[in-house]
Amino acid sequence: MMYDAAGVPDLWTVMLKRNGHIERLRRLHLPMKGKVDQTVRDHIAIVEAIAAGDPIAAAREVRAHLSRSLAFIEGIRAHYPAEYFRD
């Protein structure tokens, strides 16, 4: 819905085709303690910014949300076998 609202509906399809590594990261990170609660808080903040008509705040919240996951890459790599991260 966000891609449609932003006027770039095809971007969702492109993103789905190219996000294998990020999807792997998401799936490995989700079971970690506190991740689900943080994800829900992040999504609420994103929706609230959109509902308030504040695209700058929405973009900031999306960036913060994605950055939090990316910040855990090394910890996730240390927790799971190296085979999970080979191309």
PDB file of N, CA, C and O in Angstrom:
ATOM      1  N   MET A   1       0.817  -1.196   0.000  1.00  0.00           N
ATOM      2  CA  MET A   1       0.000   0.000   0.000  1.00  0.00           C
ATOM      3  C   MET A   1       0.861   1.261   0.000  1.00  0.00           C
ATOM      4  O   MET A   1       0.517   2.258  -0.634  1.00  0.00           O
ATOM      5  N   MET A   2       1.980   1.206   0.715  1.00  0.00           N
ATOM      6  CA  MET A   2       2.844   2.395   0.760  1.00  0.00           C
ATOM      7  C   MET A   2       3.422   2.697  -0.619  1.00  0.00           C
ATOM      8  O   MET A   2       3.509   3.860  -1.015  1.00  0.00           O
ATOM      9  N   TYR A   3       3.814   1.663  -1.345  1.00  0.00           N
ATOM     10  CA  TYR A   3       4.366   1.893  -2.684  1.00  0.00           C
ATOM     11  C   TYR A   3       3.305   2.468  -3.619  1.00  0.00           C
ATOM     12  O   TYR A   3       3.593   3.356  -4.421  1.00  0.00           O
ATOM     13  N   ASP A   4       2.082   1.959  -3.513  1.00  0.00           N
ATOM     14  CA  ASP A   4       0.983   2.508  -4.315  1.00  0.00           C
ATOM     15  C   ASP A   4       0.759   3.977  -3.980  1.00  0.00           C
ATOM     16  O   ASP A   4       0.645   4.817  -4.873  1.00  0.00           O
ATOM     17  N   ALA A   5       0.697   4.279  -2.684  1.00  0.00           N
ATOM     18  CA  ALA A   5       0.451   5.658  -2.244  1.00  0.00           C
ATOM     19  C   ALA A   5       1.575   6.593  -2.685  1.00  0.00           C
ATOM     20  O   ALA A   5       1.346   7.778  -2.929  1.00  0.00           O
ATOM     21  N   ALA A   6       2.777   6.060  -2.784  1.00  0.00           N
ATOM     22  CA  ALA A   6       3.917   6.882  -3.199  1.00  0.00           C
ATOM     23  C   ALA A   6       4.000   7.018  -4.717  1.00  0.00           C
ATOM     24  O   ALA A   6       4.848   7.739  -5.243  1.00  0.00           O
ATOM     25  N   GLY A   7       3.104   6.312  -5.415  1.00  0.00           N
ATOM     26  CA  GLY A   7       3.079   6.417  -6.869  1.00  0.00           C
ATOM     27  C   GLY A   7       4.108   5.545  -7.570  1.00  0.00           C
ATOM     28  O   GLY A   7       4.430   5.776  -8.735  1.00  0.00           O
ATOM     29  N   VAL A   8       4.628   4.536  -6.859  1.00  0.00           N
ATOM     30  CA  VAL A   8       5.612   3.624  -7.457  1.00  0.00           C
ATOM     31  C   VAL A   8       5.219   2.168  -7.162  1.00  0.00           C
ATOM     32  O   VAL A   8       5.979   1.435  -6.530  1.00  0.00           O
ATOM     33  N   PRO A   9       4.038   1.756  -7.618  1.00  0.00           N
ATOM     34  CA  PRO A   9       3.556   0.414  -7.264  1.00  0.00           C
ATOM     35  C   PRO A   9       4.447  -0.712  -7.763  1.00  0.00           C
ATOM     36  O   PRO A   9       4.515  -1.763  -7.126  1.00  0.00           O
ATOM     37  N   ASP A  10       5.127  -0.524  -8.875  1.00  0.00           N
ATOM     38  CA  ASP A  10       5.990  -1.581  -9.406  1.00  0.00           C
ATOM     39  C   ASP A  10       7.269  -1.768  -8.592  1.00  0.00           C
ATOM     40  O   ASP A  10       7.930  -2.800  -8.708  1.00  0.00           O
ATOM     41  N   LEU A  11       7.614  -0.799  -7.784  1.00  0.00           N
ATOM     42  CA  LEU A  11       8.818  -0.907  -6.967  1.00  0.00           C
ATOM     43  C   LEU A  11       8.723  -2.075  -5.990  1.00  0.00           C
ATOM     44  O   LEU A  11       9.737  -2.703  -5.685  1.00  0.00           O
ATOM     45  N   TRP A  12       7.535  -2.373  -5.500  1.00  0.00           N
ATOM     46  CA  TRP A  12       7.341  -3.497  -4.581  1.00  0.00           C
ATOM     47  C   TRP A  12       7.767  -4.805  -5.256  1.00  0.00           C
ATOM     48  O   TRP A  12       8.451  -5.623  -4.642  1.00  0.00           O
ATOM     49  N   THR A  13       7.371  -5.001  -6.502  1.00  0.00           N
ATOM     50  CA  THR A  13       7.728  -6.208  -7.243  1.00  0.00           C
ATOM     51  C   THR A  13       9.240  -6.297  -7.438  1.00  0.00           C
ATOM     52  O   THR A  13       9.833  -7.359  -7.251  1.00  0.00           O
ATOM     53  N   VAL A  14       9.848  -5.200  -7.808  1.00  0.00           N
ATOM     54  CA  VAL A  14      11.299  -5.172  -7.990  1.00  0.00           C
ATOM     55  C   VAL A  14      11.998  -5.504  -6.673  1.00  0.00           C
ATOM     56  O   VAL A  14      12.937  -6.300  -6.643  1.00  0.00           O
ATOM     57  N   MET A  15      11.539  -4.895  -5.599  1.00  0.00           N
ATOM     58  CA  MET A  15      12.138  -5.117  -4.292  1.00  0.00           C
ATOM     59  C   MET A  15      12.019  -6.588  -3.883  1.00  0.00           C
ATOM     60  O   MET A  15      12.971  -7.159  -3.351  1.00  0.00           O
ATOM     61  N   LEU A  16      10.872  -7.198  -4.123  1.00  0.00           N
ATOM     62  CA  LEU A  16      10.691  -8.598  -3.759  1.00  0.00           C
ATOM     63  C   LEU A  16      11.645  -9.519  -4.515  1.00  0.00           C
ATOM     64  O   LEU A  16      12.095 -10.529  -3.973  1.00  0.00           O
ATOM     65  N   LYS A  17      11.949  -9.180  -5.745  1.00  0.00           N
ATOM     66  CA  LYS A  17      12.843  -9.997  -6.551  1.00  0.00           C
ATOM     67  C   LYS A  17      14.301  -9.867  -6.125  1.00  0.00           C
ATOM     68  O   LYS A  17      15.114 -10.747  -6.410  1.00  0.00           O
ATOM     69  N   ARG A  18      14.633  -8.779  -5.449  1.00  0.00           N
ATOM     70  CA  ARG A  18      16.051  -8.491  -5.160  1.00  0.00           C
ATOM     71  C   ARG A  18      16.387  -8.442  -3.672  1.00  0.00           C
ATOM     72  O   ARG A  18      17.478  -8.005  -3.305  1.00  0.00           O
ATOM     73  N   ASN A  19      15.488  -8.872  -2.827  1.00  0.00           N
ATOM     74  CA  ASN A  19      15.750  -8.694  -1.396  1.00  0.00           C
ATOM     75  C   ASN A  19      16.085  -9.986  -0.657  1.00  0.00           C
ATOM     76  O   ASN A  19      15.855 -10.079   0.549  1.00  0.00           O
ATOM     77  N   GLY A  20      16.619 -10.970  -1.347  1.00  0.00           N
ATOM     78  CA  GLY A  20      16.912 -12.255  -0.718  1.00  0.00           C
ATOM     79  C   GLY A  20      17.782 -12.151   0.518  1.00  0.00           C
ATOM     80  O   GLY A  20      17.488 -12.782   1.534  1.00  0.00           O
ATOM     81  N   HIS A  21      18.849 -11.364   0.453  1.00  0.00           N
ATOM     82  CA  HIS A  21      19.743 -11.244   1.605  1.00  0.00           C
ATOM     83  C   HIS A  21      19.067 -10.525   2.769  1.00  0.00           C
ATOM     84  O   HIS A  21      19.239 -10.904   3.928  1.00  0.00           O
ATOM     85  N   ILE A  22      18.305  -9.496   2.454  1.00  0.00           N
ATOM     86  CA  ILE A  22      17.601  -8.771   3.521  1.00  0.00           C
ATOM     87  C   ILE A  22      16.518  -9.653   4.136  1.00  0.00           C
ATOM     88  O   ILE A  22      16.310  -9.630   5.350  1.00  0.00           O
ATOM     89  N   GLU A  23      15.836 -10.422   3.309  1.00  0.00           N
ATOM     90  CA  GLU A  23      14.805 -11.333   3.829  1.00  0.00           C
ATOM     91  C   GLU A  23      15.418 -12.378   4.749  1.00  0.00           C
ATOM     92  O   GLU A  23      14.843 -12.711   5.786  1.00  0.00           O
ATOM     93  N   ARG A  24      16.580 -12.893   4.376  1.00  0.00           N
ATOM     94  CA  ARG A  24      17.285 -13.847   5.238  1.00  0.00           C
ATOM     95  C   ARG A  24      17.626 -13.190   6.570  1.00  0.00           C
ATOM     96  O   ARG A  24      17.417 -13.783   7.628  1.00  0.00           O
ATOM     97  N   LEU A  25      18.143 -11.989   6.522  1.00  0.00           N
ATOM     98  CA  LEU A  25      18.462 -11.246   7.739  1.00  0.00           C
ATOM     99  C   LEU A  25      17.221 -11.065   8.610  1.00  0.00           C
ATOM    100  O   LEU A  25      17.268 -11.280   9.822  1.00  0.00           O
ATOM    101  N   ARG A  26      16.123 -10.672   7.992  1.00  0.00           N
ATOM    102  CA  ARG A  26      14.874 -10.472   8.748  1.00  0.00           C
ATOM    103  C   ARG A  26      14.443 -11.749   9.458  1.00  0.00           C
ATOM    104  O   ARG A  26      14.091 -11.728  10.637  1.00  0.00           O
ATOM    105  N   ARG A  27      14.476 -12.848   8.735  1.00  0.00           N
ATOM    106  CA  ARG A  27      14.011 -14.119   9.305  1.00  0.00           C
ATOM    107  C   ARG A  27      14.934 -14.619  10.418  1.00  0.00           C
ATOM    108  O   ARG A  27      14.457 -15.229  11.375  1.00  0.00           O
ATOM    109  N   LEU A  28      16.217 -14.380  10.316  1.00  0.00           N
ATOM    110  CA  LEU A  28      17.149 -14.797  11.361  1.00  0.00           C
ATOM    111  C   LEU A  28      17.099 -13.866  12.567  1.00  0.00           C
ATOM    112  O   LEU A  28      17.333 -14.294  13.697  1.00  0.00           O
ATOM    113  N   HIS A  29      16.798 -12.605  12.330  1.00  0.00           N
ATOM    114  CA  HIS A  29      16.776 -11.609  13.400  1.00  0.00           C
ATOM    115  C   HIS A  29      15.482 -11.655  14.202  1.00  0.00           C
ATOM    116  O   HIS A  29      15.495 -11.405  15.408  1.00  0.00           O
ATOM    117  N   LEU A  30      14.375 -11.969  13.555  1.00  0.00           N
ATOM    118  CA  LEU A  30      13.056 -11.906  14.202  1.00  0.00           C
ATOM    119  C   LEU A  30      12.959 -12.710  15.498  1.00  0.00           C
ATOM    120  O   LEU A  30      12.373 -12.216  16.461  1.00  0.00           O
ATOM    121  N   PRO A  31      13.507 -13.929  15.568  1.00  0.00           N
ATOM    122  CA  PRO A  31      13.364 -14.689  16.821  1.00  0.00           C
ATOM    123  C   PRO A  31      14.189 -14.155  17.994  1.00  0.00           C
ATOM    124  O   PRO A  31      14.015 -14.617  19.121  1.00  0.00           O
ATOM    125  N   MET A  32      15.067 -13.207  17.755  1.00  0.00           N
ATOM    126  CA  MET A  32      15.912 -12.699  18.831  1.00  0.00           C
ATOM    127  C   MET A  32      15.093 -11.875  19.823  1.00  0.00           C
ATOM    128  O   MET A  32      14.147 -11.178  19.455  1.00  0.00           O
ATOM    129  N   LYS A  33      15.480 -11.978  21.064  1.00  0.00           N
ATOM    130  CA  LYS A  33      14.761 -11.330  22.160  1.00  0.00           C
ATOM    131  C   LYS A  33      14.527  -9.842  21.893  1.00  0.00           C
ATOM    132  O   LYS A  33      15.460  -9.095  21.598  1.00  0.00           O
ATOM    133  N   GLY A  34      13.269  -9.431  22.001  1.00  0.00           N
ATOM    134  CA  GLY A  34      12.893  -8.028  21.873  1.00  0.00           C
ATOM    135  C   GLY A  34      12.639  -7.561  20.452  1.00  0.00           C
ATOM    136  O   GLY A  34      12.116  -6.465  20.251  1.00  0.00           O
ATOM    137  N   LYS A  35      12.998  -8.373  19.457  1.00  0.00           N
ATOM    138  CA  LYS A  35      12.872  -7.933  18.062  1.00  0.00           C
ATOM    139  C   LYS A  35      11.414  -7.733  17.655  1.00  0.00           C
ATOM    140  O   LYS A  35      11.090  -6.740  17.003  1.00  0.00           O
ATOM    141  N   VAL A  36      10.536  -8.654  18.026  1.00  0.00           N
ATOM    142  CA  VAL A  36       9.129  -8.529  17.636  1.00  0.00           C
ATOM    143  C   VAL A  36       8.526  -7.258  18.228  1.00  0.00           C
ATOM    144  O   VAL A  36       7.843  -6.512  17.527  1.00  0.00           O
ATOM    145  N   ASP A  37       8.772  -7.009  19.504  1.00  0.00           N
ATOM    146  CA  ASP A  37       8.233  -5.805  20.143  1.00  0.00           C
ATOM    147  C   ASP A  37       8.759  -4.536  19.478  1.00  0.00           C
ATOM    148  O   ASP A  37       8.009  -3.584  19.261  1.00  0.00           O
ATOM    149  N   GLN A  38      10.058  -4.527  19.156  1.00  0.00           N
ATOM    150  CA  GLN A  38      10.641  -3.360  18.495  1.00  0.00           C
ATOM    151  C   GLN A  38      10.049  -3.176  17.109  1.00  0.00           C
ATOM    152  O   GLN A  38       9.784  -2.050  16.687  1.00  0.00           O
ATOM    153  N   THR A  39       9.843  -4.263  16.408  1.00  0.00           N
ATOM    154  CA  THR A  39       9.265  -4.191  15.069  1.00  0.00           C
ATOM    155  C   THR A  39       7.855  -3.613  15.118  1.00  0.00           C
ATOM    156  O   THR A  39       7.493  -2.779  14.287  1.00  0.00           O
ATOM    157  N   VAL A  40       7.069  -4.050  16.079  1.00  0.00           N
ATOM    158  CA  VAL A  40       5.705  -3.518  16.226  1.00  0.00           C
ATOM    159  C   VAL A  40       5.762  -2.026  16.542  1.00  0.00           C
ATOM    160  O   VAL A  40       5.005  -1.246  15.965  1.00  0.00           O
ATOM    161  N   ARG A  41       6.644  -1.622  17.446  1.00  0.00           N
ATOM    162  CA  ARG A  41       6.779  -0.192  17.772  1.00  0.00           C
ATOM    163  C   ARG A  41       7.193   0.605  16.536  1.00  0.00           C
ATOM    164  O   ARG A  41       6.664   1.687  16.282  1.00  0.00           O
ATOM    165  N   ASP A  42       8.128   0.071  15.781  1.00  0.00           N
ATOM    166  CA  ASP A  42       8.584   0.755  14.565  1.00  0.00           C
ATOM    167  C   ASP A  42       7.442   0.915  13.574  1.00  0.00           C
ATOM    168  O   ASP A  42       7.243   1.994  13.017  1.00  0.00           O
ATOM    169  N   HIS A  43       6.702  -0.148  13.356  1.00  0.00           N
ATOM    170  CA  HIS A  43       5.604  -0.093  12.387  1.00  0.00           C
ATOM    171  C   HIS A  43       4.509   0.873  12.829  1.00  0.00           C
ATOM    172  O   HIS A  43       3.927   1.577  12.004  1.00  0.00           O
ATOM    173  N   ILE A  44       4.233   0.905  14.112  1.00  0.00           N
ATOM    174  CA  ILE A  44       3.255   1.875  14.635  1.00  0.00           C
ATOM    175  C   ILE A  44       3.733   3.294  14.363  1.00  0.00           C
ATOM    176  O   ILE A  44       2.953   4.138  13.924  1.00  0.00           O
ATOM    177  N   ALA A  45       5.005   3.561  14.620  1.00  0.00           N
ATOM    178  CA  ALA A  45       5.561   4.905  14.387  1.00  0.00           C
ATOM    179  C   ALA A  45       5.473   5.280  12.909  1.00  0.00           C
ATOM    180  O   ALA A  45       5.162   6.423  12.576  1.00  0.00           O
ATOM    181  N   ILE A  46       5.744   4.329  12.028  1.00  0.00           N
ATOM    182  CA  ILE A  46       5.659   4.587  10.587  1.00  0.00           C
ATOM    183  C   ILE A  46       4.214   4.908  10.198  1.00  0.00           C
ATOM    184  O   ILE A  46       3.961   5.891   9.502  1.00  0.00           O
ATOM    185  N   VAL A  47       3.287   4.096  10.638  1.00  0.00           N
ATOM    186  CA  VAL A  47       1.865   4.317  10.315  1.00  0.00           C
ATOM    187  C   VAL A  47       1.379   5.639  10.885  1.00  0.00           C
ATOM    188  O   VAL A  47       0.647   6.369  10.216  1.00  0.00           O
ATOM    189  N   GLU A  48       1.770   5.955  12.102  1.00  0.00           N
ATOM    190  CA  GLU A  48       1.350   7.227  12.701  1.00  0.00           C
ATOM    191  C   GLU A  48       1.880   8.418  11.911  1.00  0.00           C
ATOM    192  O   GLU A  48       1.160   9.399  11.722  1.00  0.00           O
ATOM    193  N   ALA A  49       3.108   8.349  11.452  1.00  0.00           N
ATOM    194  CA  ALA A  49       3.679   9.442  10.655  1.00  0.00           C
ATOM    195  C   ALA A  49       2.931   9.587   9.335  1.00  0.00           C
ATOM    196  O   ALA A  49       2.647  10.700   8.893  1.00  0.00           O
ATOM    197  N   ILE A  50       2.614   8.458   8.709  1.00  0.00           N
ATOM    198  CA  ILE A  50       1.852   8.500   7.456  1.00  0.00           C
ATOM    199  C   ILE A  50       0.464   9.072   7.710  1.00  0.00           C
ATOM    200  O   ILE A  50      -0.002   9.932   6.962  1.00  0.00           O
ATOM    201  N   ALA A  51      -0.194   8.602   8.753  1.00  0.00           N
ATOM    202  CA  ALA A  51      -1.545   9.077   9.085  1.00  0.00           C
ATOM    203  C   ALA A  51      -1.554  10.569   9.396  1.00  0.00           C
ATOM    204  O   ALA A  51      -2.539  11.259   9.131  1.00  0.00           O
ATOM    205  N   ALA A  52      -0.464  11.059   9.954  1.00  0.00           N
ATOM    206  CA  ALA A  52      -0.360  12.482  10.282  1.00  0.00           C
ATOM    207  C   ALA A  52      -0.020  13.317   9.047  1.00  0.00           C
ATOM    208  O   ALA A  52       0.023  14.545   9.116  1.00  0.00           O
ATOM    209  N   GLY A  53       0.219  12.647   7.922  1.00  0.00           N
ATOM    210  CA  GLY A  53       0.563  13.380   6.704  1.00  0.00           C
ATOM    211  C   GLY A  53       1.964  13.958   6.735  1.00  0.00           C
ATOM    212  O   GLY A  53       2.232  14.988   6.117  1.00  0.00           O
ATOM    213  N   ASP A  54       2.863  13.290   7.459  1.00  0.00           N
ATOM    214  CA  ASP A  54       4.233  13.790   7.620  1.00  0.00           C
ATOM    215  C   ASP A  54       5.220  12.859   6.919  1.00  0.00           C
ATOM    216  O   ASP A  54       5.765  11.955   7.552  1.00  0.00           O
ATOM    217  N   PRO A  55       5.459  13.065   5.623  1.00  0.00           N
ATOM    218  CA  PRO A  55       6.343  12.148   4.893  1.00  0.00           C
ATOM    219  C   PRO A  55       7.793  12.171   5.384  1.00  0.00           C
ATOM    220  O   PRO A  55       8.502  11.170   5.278  1.00  0.00           O
ATOM    221  N   ILE A  56       8.224  13.295   5.912  1.00  0.00           N
ATOM    222  CA  ILE A  56       9.596  13.373   6.429  1.00  0.00           C
ATOM    223  C   ILE A  56       9.739  12.480   7.654  1.00  0.00           C
ATOM    224  O   ILE A  56      10.712  11.737   7.779  1.00  0.00           O
ATOM    225  N   ALA A  57       8.771  12.557   8.549  1.00  0.00           N
ATOM    226  CA  ALA A  57       8.807  11.694   9.739  1.00  0.00           C
ATOM    227  C   ALA A  57       8.649  10.233   9.346  1.00  0.00           C
ATOM    228  O   ALA A  57       9.302   9.367   9.927  1.00  0.00           O
ATOM    229  N   ALA A  58       7.795   9.942   8.371  1.00  0.00           N
ATOM    230  CA  ALA A  58       7.605   8.555   7.926  1.00  0.00           C
ATOM    231  C   ALA A  58       8.912   8.006   7.357  1.00  0.00           C
ATOM    232  O   ALA A  58       9.304   6.883   7.676  1.00  0.00           O
ATOM    233  N   ALA A  59       9.580   8.780   6.528  1.00  0.00           N
ATOM    234  CA  ALA A  59      10.851   8.346   5.952  1.00  0.00           C
ATOM    235  C   ALA A  59      11.894   8.137   7.049  1.00  0.00           C
ATOM    236  O   ALA A  59      12.658   7.172   7.015  1.00  0.00           O
ATOM    237  N   ARG A  60      11.918   9.039   8.010  1.00  0.00           N
ATOM    238  CA  ARG A  60      12.862   8.917   9.133  1.00  0.00           C
ATOM    239  C   ARG A  60      12.601   7.626   9.907  1.00  0.00           C
ATOM    240  O   ARG A  60      13.541   6.918  10.269  1.00  0.00           O
ATOM    241  N   GLU A  61      11.325   7.317  10.160  1.00  0.00           N
ATOM    242  CA  GLU A  61      10.977   6.106  10.908  1.00  0.00           C
ATOM    243  C   GLU A  61      11.323   4.847  10.119  1.00  0.00           C
ATOM    244  O   GLU A  61      11.788   3.866  10.700  1.00  0.00           O
ATOM    245  N   VAL A  62      11.105   4.861   8.811  1.00  0.00           N
ATOM    246  CA  VAL A  62      11.465   3.705   7.978  1.00  0.00           C
ATOM    247  C   VAL A  62      12.976   3.500   8.007  1.00  0.00           C
ATOM    248  O   VAL A  62      13.447   2.374   8.167  1.00  0.00           O
ATOM    249  N   ARG A  63      13.737   4.585   7.853  1.00  0.00           N
ATOM    250  CA  ARG A  63      15.193   4.479   7.899  1.00  0.00           C
ATOM    251  C   ARG A  63      15.674   3.932   9.243  1.00  0.00           C
ATOM    252  O   ARG A  63      16.553   3.072   9.296  1.00  0.00           O
ATOM    253  N   ALA A  64      15.091   4.436  10.318  1.00  0.00           N
ATOM    254  CA  ALA A  64      15.485   3.972  11.656  1.00  0.00           C
ATOM    255  C   ALA A  64      15.157   2.488  11.819  1.00  0.00           C
ATOM    256  O   ALA A  64      15.949   1.729  12.378  1.00  0.00           O
ATOM    257  N   HIS A  65      14.002   2.088  11.336  1.00  0.00           N
ATOM    258  CA  HIS A  65      13.578   0.693  11.424  1.00  0.00           C
ATOM    259  C   HIS A  65      14.556  -0.217  10.675  1.00  0.00           C
ATOM    260  O   HIS A  65      15.004  -1.230  11.214  1.00  0.00           O
ATOM    261  N   LEU A  66      14.878   0.142   9.454  1.00  0.00           N
ATOM    262  CA  LEU A  66      15.801  -0.673   8.661  1.00  0.00           C
ATOM    263  C   LEU A  66      17.203  -0.667   9.255  1.00  0.00           C
ATOM    264  O   LEU A  66      17.884  -1.692   9.257  1.00  0.00           O
ATOM    265  N   SER A  67      17.626   0.467   9.753  1.00  0.00           N
ATOM    266  CA  SER A  67      18.965   0.578  10.351  1.00  0.00           C
ATOM    267  C   SER A  67      19.105  -0.304  11.578  1.00  0.00           C
ATOM    268  O   SER A  67      20.171  -0.870  11.820  1.00  0.00           O
ATOM    269  N   ARG A  68      18.040  -0.424  12.352  1.00  0.00           N
ATOM    270  CA  ARG A  68      18.113  -1.277  13.541  1.00  0.00           C
ATOM    271  C   ARG A  68      18.406  -2.724  13.146  1.00  0.00           C
ATOM    272  O   ARG A  68      19.195  -3.395  13.812  1.00  0.00           O
ATOM    273  N   SER A  69      17.793  -3.204  12.093  1.00  0.00           N
ATOM    274  CA  SER A  69      18.070  -4.578  11.652  1.00  0.00           C
ATOM    275  C   SER A  69      19.479  -4.703  11.102  1.00  0.00           C
ATOM    276  O   SER A  69      20.183  -5.665  11.408  1.00  0.00           O
ATOM    277  N   LEU A  70      19.891  -3.747  10.302  1.00  0.00           N
ATOM    278  CA  LEU A  70      21.222  -3.812   9.711  1.00  0.00           C
ATOM    279  C   LEU A  70      22.315  -3.746  10.772  1.00  0.00           C
ATOM    280  O   LEU A  70      23.400  -4.294  10.577  1.00  0.00           O
ATOM    281  N   ALA A  71      22.041  -3.084  11.886  1.00  0.00           N
ATOM    282  CA  ALA A  71      23.025  -2.962  12.960  1.00  0.00           C
ATOM    283  C   ALA A  71      23.320  -4.308  13.627  1.00  0.00           C
ATOM    284  O   ALA A  71      24.338  -4.456  14.302  1.00  0.00           O
ATOM    285  N   PHE A  72      22.436  -5.282  13.439  1.00  0.00           N
ATOM    286  CA  PHE A  72      22.603  -6.583  14.086  1.00  0.00           C
ATOM    287  C   PHE A  72      23.267  -7.625  13.191  1.00  0.00           C
ATOM    288  O   PHE A  72      23.375  -8.787  13.582  1.00  0.00           O
ATOM    289  N   ILE A  73      23.713  -7.232  11.999  1.00  0.00           N
ATOM    290  CA  ILE A  73      24.251  -8.201  11.046  1.00  0.00           C
ATOM    291  C   ILE A  73      25.383  -9.029  11.648  1.00  0.00           C
ATOM    292  O   ILE A  73      25.362 -10.257  11.556  1.00  0.00           O
ATOM    293  N   GLU A  74      26.357  -8.386  12.253  1.00  0.00           N
ATOM    294  CA  GLU A  74      27.496  -9.141  12.787  1.00  0.00           C
ATOM    295  C   GLU A  74      27.065 -10.098  13.888  1.00  0.00           C
ATOM    296  O   GLU A  74      27.560 -11.224  13.947  1.00  0.00           O
ATOM    297  N   GLY A  75      26.166  -9.682  14.751  1.00  0.00           N
ATOM    298  CA  GLY A  75      25.669 -10.566  15.801  1.00  0.00           C
ATOM    299  C   GLY A  75      24.918 -11.757  15.240  1.00  0.00           C
ATOM    300  O   GLY A  75      25.041 -12.873  15.745  1.00  0.00           O
ATOM    301  N   ILE A  76      24.148 -11.523  14.207  1.00  0.00           N
ATOM    302  CA  ILE A  76      23.407 -12.602  13.565  1.00  0.00           C
ATOM    303  C   ILE A  76      24.378 -13.563  12.882  1.00  0.00           C
ATOM    304  O   ILE A  76      24.221 -14.781  12.972  1.00  0.00           O
ATOM    305  N   ARG A  77      25.377 -13.012  12.202  1.00  0.00           N
ATOM    306  CA  ARG A  77      26.373 -13.859  11.546  1.00  0.00           C
ATOM    307  C   ARG A  77      27.121 -14.712  12.565  1.00  0.00           C
ATOM    308  O   ARG A  77      27.455 -15.864  12.286  1.00  0.00           O
ATOM    309  N   ALA A  78      27.384 -14.159  13.735  1.00  0.00           N
ATOM    310  CA  ALA A  78      28.093 -14.916  14.771  1.00  0.00           C
ATOM    311  C   ALA A  78      27.215 -16.024  15.357  1.00  0.00           C
ATOM    312  O   ALA A  78      27.717 -17.055  15.805  1.00  0.00           O
ATOM    313  N   HIS A  79      25.912 -15.801  15.348  1.00  0.00           N
ATOM    314  CA  HIS A  79      24.968 -16.741  15.958  1.00  0.00           C
ATOM    315  C   HIS A  79      24.623 -17.916  15.050  1.00  0.00           C
ATOM    316  O   HIS A  79      24.288 -18.993  15.543  1.00  0.00           O
ATOM    317  N   TYR A  80      24.700 -17.732  13.739  1.00  0.00           N
ATOM    318  CA  TYR A  80      24.293 -18.759  12.780  1.00  0.00           C
ATOM    319  C   TYR A  80      25.487 -19.250  11.976  1.00  0.00           C
ATOM    320  O   TYR A  80      26.493 -18.549  11.867  1.00  0.00           O
ATOM    321  N   PRO A  81      25.381 -20.460  11.408  1.00  0.00           N
ATOM    322  CA  PRO A  81      26.497 -21.007  10.612  1.00  0.00           C
ATOM    323  C   PRO A  81      26.841 -20.127   9.412  1.00  0.00           C
ATOM    324  O   PRO A  81      25.975 -19.462   8.845  1.00  0.00           O
ATOM    325  N   ALA A  82      28.102 -20.137   9.043  1.00  0.00           N
ATOM    326  CA  ALA A  82      28.584 -19.318   7.924  1.00  0.00           C
ATOM    327  C   ALA A  82      27.855 -19.663   6.632  1.00  0.00           C
ATOM    328  O   ALA A  82      27.726 -18.804   5.760  1.00  0.00           O
ATOM    329  N   GLU A  83      27.379 -20.884   6.487  1.00  0.00           N
ATOM    330  CA  GLU A  83      26.690 -21.293   5.263  1.00  0.00           C
ATOM    331  C   GLU A  83      25.437 -20.467   5.008  1.00  0.00           C
ATOM    332  O   GLU A  83      24.988 -20.364   3.866  1.00  0.00           O
ATOM    333  N   TYR A  84      24.875 -19.885   6.043  1.00  0.00           N
ATOM    334  CA  TYR A  84      23.672 -19.067   5.893  1.00  0.00           C
ATOM    335  C   TYR A  84      23.960 -17.784   5.100  1.00  0.00           C
ATOM    336  O   TYR A  84      23.035 -17.149   4.593  1.00  0.00           O
ATOM    337  N   PHE A  85      25.225 -17.410   4.995  1.00  0.00           N
ATOM    338  CA  PHE A  85      25.569 -16.107   4.443  1.00  0.00           C
ATOM    339  C   PHE A  85      26.422 -16.175   3.182  1.00  0.00           C
ATOM    340  O   PHE A  85      26.970 -15.160   2.753  1.00  0.00           O
ATOM    341  N   ARG A  86      26.538 -17.319   2.605  1.00  0.00           N
ATOM    342  CA  ARG A  86      27.287 -17.441   1.361  1.00  0.00           C
ATOM    343  C   ARG A  86      26.392 -17.109   0.184  1.00  0.00           C
ATOM    344  O   ARG A  86      25.189 -17.372   0.209  1.00  0.00           O
ATOM    345  N   ASP A  87      26.985 -16.532  -0.843  1.00  0.00           N
ATOM    346  CA  ASP A  87      26.231 -16.231  -2.066  1.00  0.00           C
ATOM    347  C   ASP A  87      26.039 -17.465  -2.902  1.00  0.00           C
ATOM    348  O   ASP A  87      25.427 -17.400  -3.968  1.00  0.00           O
TER     349      ASP A  87
END
